[in-house]
Amino acid sequence: MDFSLWTCATRGHETYAPDEPELAARLHVTTPAGESWRCLRCGDFVPGEPRRHGPADNAPEVPRGRLLRDRVIMRLLALERIFRALLLLLVGAGVLELRGSQEHWRTKWGEELPLIRQLADQIGWDPDHSKIVHWVDKAFTLSPATLIWVAVALFAYAAIQLTEAVGLWLVKRWGEYFAVIATSIFLPLEIYELTEKITFLRASALLINLAAVIWLLWSKSLFGLNGGSRAYYAEHHTESLLTVERSAVAAKAESAAAG
């Protein structure tokens, strides 16, 4: 998939007219149909007026190529973190609701459990050996103070997930570091859960998190890997189409001065 063309198709081309004449000449052509400006994302010439204009230093940073693909992957990871956070918030709210009326919910649970068993028989699920059912039964025996701490822990974990999501969605350097550190902290717990019982959800969660950590560490050159911060910022600098054209203008000027 060409992420540059796909993004331009959904969001429009990113054309820019720099004030510097020599640089503008490299991004502009005149055709029988009128003037066209080169898109900073996909590199195609787009007929019509530029979307923005001004000094080259004020041009927007437009990711393209591998950087654009990485941005799409990071935002998919951010969406997955948001889904987790919402689930944790719902569970935490449920725990707080349970704290004030444990007897009421215990009675309701006892009334609904036979219906759950009937459904479980249809899909081949054994609720008597389910950890979810066990956790629900155990929750009814916890003290209100303990339930508050459980809810606080769930909300704190949700906050970590939301912080990861924000950093990844905005493609911030701190977000990449935070995601790696926060995800790595919980990897031993996920591995331990698999030693107790291997399930599709547990295995999938571990694989996603492990792949995310490895990918972020290497592709974003975190903690000095793969060239470190110098390689990270150099790639962002050289991938910019405007930077490439500015370098070409500078090289042409140097060649003319030398000649």
DAMONOR-V744286 format. One record per residue. N is the residue number from 1. RES is the residue in one small letter. D_LAST is the distance of its C-alpha to the last C-alpha in Angstrom with 1 decimal. Layout:
# DAMONOR-V744286
N RES D_LAST
N RES D_LAST
This chain:
# DAMONOR-V744286
1 m 43.8
2 d 40.5
3 f 41.1
4 s 38.2
5 l 39.7
6 w 43.2
7 t 42.4
8 c 40.7
9 a 43.8
10 t 46.1
11 r 44.2
12 g 41.8
13 h 38.0
14 e 36.0
15 t 33.4
16 y 31.5
17 a 29.5
18 p 27.1
19 d 26.7
20 e 22.9
21 p 21.7
22 e 18.6
23 l 20.8
24 a 23.7
25 a 21.9
26 r 21.6
27 l 25.3
28 h 26.6
29 v 27.4
30 t 29.7
31 t 32.3
32 p 35.4
33 a 37.4
34 g 35.4
35 e 32.6
36 s 32.1
37 w 30.7
38 r 29.8
39 c 32.4
40 l 31.2
41 r 34.0
42 c 34.2
43 g 30.8
44 d 32.5
45 f 31.8
46 v 34.9
47 p 36.1
48 g 37.0
49 e 36.2
50 p 34.5
51 r 37.0
52 r 35.4
53 h 32.7
54 g 31.3
55 p 28.6
56 a 26.9
57 d 28.5
58 n 31.9
59 a 31.5
60 p 34.4
61 e 34.0
62 v 34.6
63 p 35.6
64 r 34.7
65 g 35.2
66 r 37.1
67 l 37.2
68 l 39.0
69 r 41.4
70 d 42.1
71 r 42.9
72 v 45.4
73 i 47.0
74 m 47.3
75 r 48.9
76 l 51.4
77 l 52.3
78 a 52.7
79 l 55.1
80 e 57.1
81 r 57.3
82 i 58.5
83 f 61.2
84 r 62.4
85 a 62.5
86 l 64.6
87 l 67.0
88 l 67.4
89 l 68.0
90 l 70.7
91 v 72.4
92 g 72.3
93 a 73.8
94 g 76.5
95 v 77.3
96 l 77.8
97 e 80.0
98 l 82.0
99 r 82.6
100 g 84.9
101 s 87.0
102 q 87.1
103 e 90.7
104 h 89.9
105 w 86.9
106 r 88.9
107 t 91.6
108 k 89.1
109 w 87.4
110 g 90.8
111 e 91.5
112 e 88.2
113 l 88.1
114 p 90.6
115 l 88.4
116 i 85.4
117 r 87.4
118 q 88.3
119 l 84.7
120 a 83.7
121 d 86.3
122 q 84.7
123 i 81.2
124 g 82.3
125 w 81.4
126 d 83.7
127 p 83.8
128 d 86.2
129 h 83.4
130 s 80.6
131 k 78.7
132 i 78.1
133 v 81.8
134 h 82.5
135 w 80.0
136 v 81.7
137 d 85.1
138 k 83.9
139 a 82.4
140 f 85.9
141 t 87.1
142 l 84.4
143 s 85.2
144 p 83.6
145 a 81.7
146 t 80.3
147 l 79.2
148 i 77.4
149 w 75.4
150 v 74.6
151 a 73.4
152 v 71.2
153 a 69.7
154 l 69.0
155 f 67.4
156 a 65.3
157 y 64.0
158 a 63.3
159 a 61.3
160 i 59.2
161 q 58.6
162 l 57.6
163 t 55.2
164 e 53.6
165 a 53.4
166 v 51.8
167 g 49.1
168 l 48.4
169 w 48.5
170 l 46.0
171 v 43.8
172 k 43.9
173 r 43.0
174 w 46.4
175 g 48.1
176 e 46.7
177 y 48.0
178 f 51.3
179 a 51.9
180 v 51.4
181 i 53.7
182 a 56.4
183 t 56.5
184 s 56.7
185 i 59.6
186 f 61.8
187 l 60.9
188 p 63.7
189 l 66.2
190 e 65.1
191 i 65.4
192 y 68.8
193 e 70.0
194 l 69.1
195 t 71.2
196 e 74.2
197 k 73.7
198 i 70.9
199 t 70.5
200 f 67.9
201 l 66.9
202 r 66.6
203 a 64.6
204 s 62.3
205 a 61.7
206 l 60.9
207 l 58.5
208 i 56.6
209 n 56.4
210 l 55.5
211 a 52.7
212 a 51.4
213 v 51.3
214 i 49.5
215 w 47.0
216 l 46.2
217 l 45.9
218 w 43.5
219 s 41.4
220 k 41.1
221 s 40.5
222 l 43.5
223 f 44.8
224 g 41.8
225 l 42.2
226 n 39.4
227 g 36.7
228 g 38.5
229 s 37.2
230 r 33.6
231 a 33.5
232 y 35.4
233 y 33.0
234 a 29.9
235 e 31.4
236 h 32.1
237 h 28.6
238 t 26.9
239 e 29.5
240 s 28.7
241 l 27.0
242 l 25.7
243 t 24.2
244 v 22.5
245 e 21.0
246 r 19.9
247 s 18.2
248 a 16.4
249 v 15.3
250 a 14.2
251 a 12.2
252 k 10.5
253 a 9.9
254 e 8.6
255 s 6.1
256 a 5.1
257 a 5.5
258 a 3.8
259 g 0.0
